[in-house]
């Protein structure tokens, strides 16, 4: 016989004639189950529920309580969170445009270096020169080949050679800025008032992000783009200096070198 003083104790699933708890509990190690005596229900009556402990909460009720609490939390923080998300999306779009401008400017500049390389050779050798240029996957390797070709094609006392060397040396420097701009990881920082900011993700020690900590990223992106476009204009002028018309001049003027800085002069 099963004794259930409170009519709520479970029995052993494998041995329903033994209580699951207490001194007379079954010690077979099996799982528990509702008592078939205390919990007799009419399967045809959906309202006929088995007796449960006073503190029992059905799963459906738990889910409703959880969803209600979640809805209340969202209702309280909703306007701030929505504003924060919208602001973050707007700021992210601004960064995407600025980074995209860096990429476009750099691709245009690097392609101009390719035509500069080809102009070191005769017009009939252009297809061969450009094929060699595009056979290299690395921008830096292409620039190394450009300065090597300039040293081979131009006389040591030719002032153009000095300009080529300056061009490549400084291209490597602004390439570092370009790499920061397009490879630096970013993160979202939300404030208590609902405002949000896009910051360099330097938490895990990324060196590119660490160098940009405390700086106005959009201002630096614009500065990087301007630096690249200055070098582009300089490369175009240097390319013109290689043309036969320019070479025939007795005192051909050299292009003015652009002034470059690592970061925006007004950066904090």
C-alpha positions, -999 to 999 in steps of 0.1 A, spaced: 0 0 0 12 35 -8 8 62 19 7 98 6 -3 120 36 -1 151 13 -14 133 -18 13 150 -38 44 128 -35 56 109 -66 62 72 -69 89 52 -86 84 50 -124 96 14 -125 78 4 -92 46 25 -89 37 6 -57 67 22 -39 71 59 -30 99 78 -47 108 98 -15 109 91 22 120 62 44 100 37 23 113 50 -10 123 26 -37 161 23 -40 163 8 -75 176 41 -89 148 45 -115 131 78 -123 101 92 -105 65 95 -118 32 109 -107 12 86 -83 -14 68 -103 -37 68 -73 -34 105 -64 -35 116 -100 -63 98 -115 -78 119 -143 -105 115 -169 -88 115 -203 -120 127 -219 -122 158 -197 -95 184 -205 -103 203 -173 -96 172 -151 -61 179 -140 -39 158 -116 -32 172 -82 1 190 -81 22 207 -53 11 241 -43 42 258 -57 40 240 -91 39 262 -121 30 247 -155 55 251 -183 30 272 -203 26 295 -174 63 298 -170 67 307 -206 40 333 -204 56 348 -173 90 348 -190 77 365 -222 57 390 -201 89 399 -182 109 402 -214 82 423 -230 81 446 -199 119 450 -201 118 458 -238 90 482 -232 110 500 -206 143 501 -225 128 500 -260 130 537 -270 166 540 -258 176 507 -274 158 516 -306 175 550 -307 209 534 -300 205 509 -327 194 535 -353 223 557 -343 247 528 -346 234 519 -381 238 555 -392 273 557 -378 282 524 -394 270 536 -427 292 567 -424 322 545 -416 314 522 -446 313 551 -470 346 566 -456 364 532 -457 350 526 -492 365 559 -504 399 548 -491 396 516 -511 386 533 -543 414 559 -540 440 533 -533 429 511 -562 431 540 -586 465 550 -573 480 515 -575 467 512 -611 484 544 -620 516 530 -607 511 502 -632 510 527 -661 540 545 -647 558 512 -648 548 505 -684 559 540 -695 595 531 -684 595 508 -715 589 515 -751 554 516 -764 558 483 -782 567 466 -748 537 479 -730 517 447 -732 546 427 -719 553 452 -691 516 453 -680 514 415 -681 544 413 -657 528 440 -635 495 422 -631 512 389 -626 521 400 -591 494 396 -565 510 419 -539 508 457 -542 541 460 -524 558 436 -548 546 457 -577 560 488 -562 594 471 -556 594 461 -592 586 496 -603 616 512 -585 638 484 -597 628 490 -633 633 528 -628 669 521 -615 675 499 -645 660 523 -671 671 557 -658 706 570 -654 719 574 -618 721 612 -623 686 615 -637 665 635 -612 635 615 -621 651 584 -605 652 603 -572 615 611 -576 607 575 -583 625 564 -551 607 590 -531 574 579 -546 579 543 -536 592 550 -502 563 572 -493 538 548 -510 548 522 -484 541 548 -457 506 557 -469 500 519 -475 502 516 -437 475 542 -434 454 525 -460 458 492 -441 447 508 -408 416 522 -426 404 490 -442 417 464 -418 411 480 -384 383 461 -364 355 483 -350 332 479 -321 299 495 -308 299 513 -275 265 522 -260 261 548 -232 234 549 -205 216 577 -222 210 556 -253 238 572 -274 262 550 -292 297 553 -308 318 533 -332 353 528 -317 385 510 -326 382 474 -313 415 474 -293 404 452 -264 423 421 -277 454 441 -285 449 447 -322 478 471 -331 459 489 -358 430 496 -335 454 506 -306 470 533 -328 436 548 -335 424 549 -299 412 584 -289 411 597 -325 382 609 -346 379 579 -370 359 596 -397 384 625 -397 413 601 -400 396 582 -428 392 614 -447 428 623 -441 440 589 -453 420 593 -485 434 628 -491 469 614 -487 464 587 -512 449 612 -537 479 635 -533 501 606 -542 479 598 -571 482 633 -585 520 632 -580 523 598 -598 503 612 -627 526 642 -629 556 619 -627 542 598 -655 538 629 -677 575 637 -670 584 604 -688 566 614 -720 588 622 -751 574 657 -752 585 664 -717 618 647 -721 626 670 -751 625 701 -729 659 713 -719 650 721 -684 620 700 -676 604 708 -643 598 680 -619 564 676 -601 562 691 -566 562 665 -539 531 664 -518 533 670 -480 523 639 -461 515 634 -424 509 602 -404 476 615 -390 452 644 -394 470 675 -381 439 685 -361 435 651 -345 434 649 -308 
